[in-house]
Amino acid sequence: MLTVDTTNMCSHLQKKLFEVDGIYYPIWQAMQADPELTAVVRSRQLHIYRNGKKVLVLAGKSAPKIIREDPICELLH
């Protein structure tokens, strides 16, 4: 199970990611089921990696940034 240190995570992002009705909640669920994914909080945003390569950055108030095509990015649509 993936754990993330939320100490420096934007509160808006926490709501979107961890609450069942949050728009990023499906991404959080997919991250829990995929052992190739890791995540780190940097600058209050969540940086998501697959096998060490950054694929997605989620922020609380700005739009998500797709860094490279990945199945997890499909959940944004």
Phi and psi in radians as a Rosetta constraint file:
Dihedral C 1 N 2 CA 2 C 2 CIRCULARHARMONIC -1.367 0.35
Dihedral N 2 CA 2 C 2 N 3 CIRCULARHARMONIC 2.322 0.35
Dihedral C 2 N 3 CA 3 C 3 CIRCULARHARMONIC -2.113 0.35
Dihedral N 3 CA 3 C 3 N 4 CIRCULARHARMONIC 2.605 0.35
Dihedral C 3 N 4 CA 4 C 4 CIRCULARHARMONIC -2.301 0.35
Dihedral N 4 CA 4 C 4 N 5 CIRCULARHARMONIC 2.339 0.35
Dihedral C 4 N 5 CA 5 C 5 CIRCULARHARMONIC -1.336 0.35
Dihedral N 5 CA 5 C 5 N 6 CIRCULARHARMONIC 1.929 0.35
Dihedral C 5 N 6 CA 6 C 6 CIRCULARHARMONIC -1.599 0.35
Dihedral N 6 CA 6 C 6 N 7 CIRCULARHARMONIC 0.113 0.35
Dihedral C 6 N 7 CA 7 C 7 CIRCULARHARMONIC -0.911 0.35
Dihedral N 7 CA 7 C 7 N 8 CIRCULARHARMONIC -0.789 0.35
Dihedral C 7 N 8 CA 8 C 8 CIRCULARHARMONIC -1.872 0.35
Dihedral N 8 CA 8 C 8 N 9 CIRCULARHARMONIC 0.334 0.35
Dihedral C 8 N 9 CA 9 C 9 CIRCULARHARMONIC -1.533 0.35
Dihedral N 9 CA 9 C 9 N 10 CIRCULARHARMONIC 2.409 0.35
Dihedral C 9 N 10 CA 10 C 10 CIRCULARHARMONIC -0.969 0.35
Dihedral N 10 CA 10 C 10 N 11 CIRCULARHARMONIC 2.361 0.35
Dihedral C 10 N 11 CA 11 C 11 CIRCULARHARMONIC -1.106 0.35
Dihedral N 11 CA 11 C 11 N 12 CIRCULARHARMONIC -0.583 0.35
Dihedral C 11 N 12 CA 12 C 12 CIRCULARHARMONIC -1.108 0.35
Dihedral N 12 CA 12 C 12 N 13 CIRCULARHARMONIC -0.719 0.35
Dihedral C 12 N 13 CA 13 C 13 CIRCULARHARMONIC -1.157 0.35
Dihedral N 13 CA 13 C 13 N 14 CIRCULARHARMONIC -0.702 0.35
Dihedral C 13 N 14 CA 14 C 14 CIRCULARHARMONIC -1.013 0.35
Dihedral N 14 CA 14 C 14 N 15 CIRCULARHARMONIC -0.759 0.35
Dihedral C 14 N 15 CA 15 C 15 CIRCULARHARMONIC -1.125 0.35
Dihedral N 15 CA 15 C 15 N 16 CIRCULARHARMONIC -0.782 0.35
Dihedral C 15 N 16 CA 16 C 16 CIRCULARHARMONIC -1.139 0.35
Dihedral N 16 CA 16 C 16 N 17 CIRCULARHARMONIC -0.542 0.35
Dihedral C 16 N 17 CA 17 C 17 CIRCULARHARMONIC -1.599 0.35
Dihedral N 17 CA 17 C 17 N 18 CIRCULARHARMONIC -0.708 0.35
Dihedral C 17 N 18 CA 18 C 18 CIRCULARHARMONIC -1.772 0.35
Dihedral N 18 CA 18 C 18 N 19 CIRCULARHARMONIC -0.344 0.35
Dihedral C 18 N 19 CA 19 C 19 CIRCULARHARMONIC -1.504 0.35
Dihedral N 19 CA 19 C 19 N 20 CIRCULARHARMONIC 2.457 0.35
Dihedral C 19 N 20 CA 20 C 20 CIRCULARHARMONIC -0.960 0.35
Dihedral N 20 CA 20 C 20 N 21 CIRCULARHARMONIC -0.601 0.35
Dihedral C 20 N 21 CA 21 C 21 CIRCULARHARMONIC -1.624 0.35
Dihedral N 21 CA 21 C 21 N 22 CIRCULARHARMONIC 0.143 0.35
Dihedral C 21 N 22 CA 22 C 22 CIRCULARHARMONIC -1.288 0.35
Dihedral N 22 CA 22 C 22 N 23 CIRCULARHARMONIC 2.589 0.35
Dihedral C 22 N 23 CA 23 C 23 CIRCULARHARMONIC -1.199 0.35
Dihedral N 23 CA 23 C 23 N 24 CIRCULARHARMONIC -0.410 0.35
Dihedral C 23 N 24 CA 24 C 24 CIRCULARHARMONIC -1.694 0.35
Dihedral N 24 CA 24 C 24 N 25 CIRCULARHARMONIC 0.018 0.35
Dihedral C 24 N 25 CA 25 C 25 CIRCULARHARMONIC -0.997 0.35
Dihedral N 25 CA 25 C 25 N 26 CIRCULARHARMONIC -0.732 0.35
Dihedral C 25 N 26 CA 26 C 26 CIRCULARHARMONIC -1.036 0.35
Dihedral N 26 CA 26 C 26 N 27 CIRCULARHARMONIC -0.567 0.35
Dihedral C 26 N 27 CA 27 C 27 CIRCULARHARMONIC -1.190 0.35
Dihedral N 27 CA 27 C 27 N 28 CIRCULARHARMONIC -0.742 0.35
Dihedral C 27 N 28 CA 28 C 28 CIRCULARHARMONIC -1.054 0.35
Dihedral N 28 CA 28 C 28 N 29 CIRCULARHARMONIC -0.751 0.35
Dihedral C 28 N 29 CA 29 C 29 CIRCULARHARMONIC -1.097 0.35
Dihedral N 29 CA 29 C 29 N 30 CIRCULARHARMONIC -0.757 0.35
Dihedral C 29 N 30 CA 30 C 30 CIRCULARHARMONIC -1.124 0.35
Dihedral N 30 CA 30 C 30 N 31 CIRCULARHARMONIC -0.650 0.35
Dihedral C 30 N 31 CA 31 C 31 CIRCULARHARMONIC -1.118 0.35
Dihedral N 31 CA 31 C 31 N 32 CIRCULARHARMONIC -0.616 0.35
Dihedral C 31 N 32 CA 32 C 32 CIRCULARHARMONIC -1.156 0.35
Dihedral N 32 CA 32 C 32 N 33 CIRCULARHARMONIC -0.518 0.35
Dihedral C 32 N 33 CA 33 C 33 CIRCULARHARMONIC -1.631 0.35
Dihedral N 33 CA 33 C 33 N 34 CIRCULARHARMONIC -0.128 0.35
Dihedral C 33 N 34 CA 34 C 34 CIRCULARHARMONIC -2.015 0.35
Dihedral N 34 CA 34 C 34 N 35 CIRCULARHARMONIC 1.838 0.35
Dihedral C 34 N 35 CA 35 C 35 CIRCULARHARMONIC -1.188 0.35
Dihedral N 35 CA 35 C 35 N 36 CIRCULARHARMONIC -0.222 0.35
Dihedral C 35 N 36 CA 36 C 36 CIRCULARHARMONIC -1.404 0.35
Dihedral N 36 CA 36 C 36 N 37 CIRCULARHARMONIC -0.234 0.35
Dihedral C 36 N 37 CA 37 C 37 CIRCULARHARMONIC -1.657 0.35
Dihedral N 37 CA 37 C 37 N 38 CIRCULARHARMONIC 2.410 0.35
Dihedral C 37 N 38 CA 38 C 38 CIRCULARHARMONIC -2.306 0.35
Dihedral N 38 CA 38 C 38 N 39 CIRCULARHARMONIC 2.880 0.35
Dihedral C 38 N 39 CA 39 C 39 CIRCULARHARMONIC -2.606 0.35
Dihedral N 39 CA 39 C 39 N 40 CIRCULARHARMONIC 2.586 0.35
Dihedral C 39 N 40 CA 40 C 40 CIRCULARHARMONIC -2.423 0.35
Dihedral N 40 CA 40 C 40 N 41 CIRCULARHARMONIC 2.477 0.35
Dihedral C 40 N 41 CA 41 C 41 CIRCULARHARMONIC -1.574 0.35
Dihedral N 41 CA 41 C 41 N 42 CIRCULARHARMONIC 2.158 0.35
Dihedral C 41 N 42 CA 42 C 42 CIRCULARHARMONIC -2.392 0.35
Dihedral N 42 CA 42 C 42 N 43 CIRCULARHARMONIC 2.330 0.35
Dihedral C 42 N 43 CA 43 C 43 CIRCULARHARMONIC 0.899 0.35
Dihedral N 43 CA 43 C 43 N 44 CIRCULARHARMONIC 0.710 0.35
Dihedral C 43 N 44 CA 44 C 44 CIRCULARHARMONIC 1.214 0.35
Dihedral N 44 CA 44 C 44 N 45 CIRCULARHARMONIC 0.072 0.35
Dihedral C 44 N 45 CA 45 C 45 CIRCULARHARMONIC -1.904 0.35
Dihedral N 45 CA 45 C 45 N 46 CIRCULARHARMONIC 2.809 0.35
Dihedral C 45 N 46 CA 46 C 46 CIRCULARHARMONIC -1.790 0.35
Dihedral N 46 CA 46 C 46 N 47 CIRCULARHARMONIC 2.058 0.35
Dihedral C 46 N 47 CA 47 C 47 CIRCULARHARMONIC -1.742 0.35
Dihedral N 47 CA 47 C 47 N 48 CIRCULARHARMONIC 2.126 0.35
Dihedral C 47 N 48 CA 48 C 48 CIRCULARHARMONIC -1.877 0.35
Dihedral N 48 CA 48 C 48 N 49 CIRCULARHARMONIC 2.319 0.35
Dihedral C 48 N 49 CA 49 C 49 CIRCULARHARMONIC -2.149 0.35
Dihedral N 49 CA 49 C 49 N 50 CIRCULARHARMONIC 2.542 0.35
Dihedral C 49 N 50 CA 50 C 50 CIRCULARHARMONIC -2.068 0.35
Dihedral N 50 CA 50 C 50 N 51 CIRCULARHARMONIC 2.098 0.35
Dihedral C 50 N 51 CA 51 C 51 CIRCULARHARMONIC 0.880 0.35
Dihedral N 51 CA 51 C 51 N 52 CIRCULARHARMONIC 0.704 0.35
Dihedral C 51 N 52 CA 52 C 52 CIRCULARHARMONIC 1.474 0.35
Dihedral N 52 CA 52 C 52 N 53 CIRCULARHARMONIC -0.043 0.35
Dihedral C 52 N 53 CA 53 C 53 CIRCULARHARMONIC -1.904 0.35
Dihedral N 53 CA 53 C 53 N 54 CIRCULARHARMONIC 2.232 0.35
Dihedral C 53 N 54 CA 54 C 54 CIRCULARHARMONIC -1.139 0.35
Dihedral N 54 CA 54 C 54 N 55 CIRCULARHARMONIC 2.308 0.35
Dihedral C 54 N 55 CA 55 C 55 CIRCULARHARMONIC -2.078 0.35
Dihedral N 55 CA 55 C 55 N 56 CIRCULARHARMONIC -0.469 0.35
Dihedral C 55 N 56 CA 56 C 56 CIRCULARHARMONIC -2.744 0.35
Dihedral N 56 CA 56 C 56 N 57 CIRCULARHARMONIC 2.512 0.35
Dihedral C 56 N 57 CA 57 C 57 CIRCULARHARMONIC -2.192 0.35
Dihedral N 57 CA 57 C 57 N 58 CIRCULARHARMONIC 2.165 0.35
Dihedral C 57 N 58 CA 58 C 58 CIRCULARHARMONIC -1.883 0.35
Dihedral N 58 CA 58 C 58 N 59 CIRCULARHARMONIC 2.341 0.35
Dihedral C 58 N 59 CA 59 C 59 CIRCULARHARMONIC -2.156 0.35
Dihedral N 59 CA 59 C 59 N 60 CIRCULARHARMONIC 2.828 0.35
Dihedral C 59 N 60 CA 60 C 60 CIRCULARHARMONIC -1.280 0.35
Dihedral N 60 CA 60 C 60 N 61 CIRCULARHARMONIC -0.791 0.35
Dihedral C 60 N 61 CA 61 C 61 CIRCULARHARMONIC -1.972 0.35
Dihedral N 61 CA 61 C 61 N 62 CIRCULARHARMONIC -0.285 0.35
Dihedral C 61 N 62 CA 62 C 62 CIRCULARHARMONIC -1.813 0.35
Dihedral N 62 CA 62 C 62 N 63 CIRCULARHARMONIC 2.945 0.35
Dihedral C 62 N 63 CA 63 C 63 CIRCULARHARMONIC -1.177 0.35
Dihedral N 63 CA 63 C 63 N 64 CIRCULARHARMONIC 2.614 0.35
Dihedral C 63 N 64 CA 64 C 64 CIRCULARHARMONIC -1.135 0.35
Dihedral N 64 CA 64 C 64 N 65 CIRCULARHARMONIC 2.582 0.35
Dihedral C 64 N 65 CA 65 C 65 CIRCULARHARMONIC -1.933 0.35
Dihedral N 65 CA 65 C 65 N 66 CIRCULARHARMONIC 2.020 0.35
Dihedral C 65 N 66 CA 66 C 66 CIRCULARHARMONIC -1.485 0.35
Dihedral N 66 CA 66 C 66 N 67 CIRCULARHARMONIC 2.077 0.35
Dihedral C 66 N 67 CA 67 C 67 CIRCULARHARMONIC -1.536 0.35
Dihedral N 67 CA 67 C 67 N 68 CIRCULARHARMONIC -0.744 0.35
Dihedral C 67 N 68 CA 68 C 68 CIRCULARHARMONIC -2.593 0.35
Dihedral N 68 CA 68 C 68 N 69 CIRCULARHARMONIC 2.712 0.35
Dihedral C 68 N 69 CA 69 C 69 CIRCULARHARMONIC -1.087 0.35
Dihedral N 69 CA 69 C 69 N 70 CIRCULARHARMONIC 2.321 0.35
Dihedral C 69 N 70 CA 70 C 70 CIRCULARHARMONIC -2.766 0.35
Dihedral N 70 CA 70 C 70 N 71 CIRCULARHARMONIC 2.627 0.35
Dihedral C 70 N 71 CA 71 C 71 CIRCULARHARMONIC -0.997 0.35
Dihedral N 71 CA 71 C 71 N 72 CIRCULARHARMONIC -0.533 0.35
Dihedral C 71 N 72 CA 72 C 72 CIRCULARHARMONIC -1.148 0.35
Dihedral N 72 CA 72 C 72 N 73 CIRCULARHARMONIC -0.504 0.35
Dihedral C 72 N 73 CA 73 C 73 CIRCULARHARMONIC -1.177 0.35
Dihedral N 73 CA 73 C 73 N 74 CIRCULARHARMONIC -0.428 0.35
Dihedral C 73 N 74 CA 74 C 74 CIRCULARHARMONIC -1.077 0.35
Dihedral N 74 CA 74 C 74 N 75 CIRCULARHARMONIC -0.442 0.35
Dihedral C 74 N 75 CA 75 C 75 CIRCULARHARMONIC -1.280 0.35
Dihedral N 75 CA 75 C 75 N 76 CIRCULARHARMONIC -0.166 0.35
Dihedral C 75 N 76 CA 76 C 76 CIRCULARHARMONIC -1.347 0.35
Dihedral N 76 CA 76 C 76 N 77 CIRCULARHARMONIC -0.320 0.35
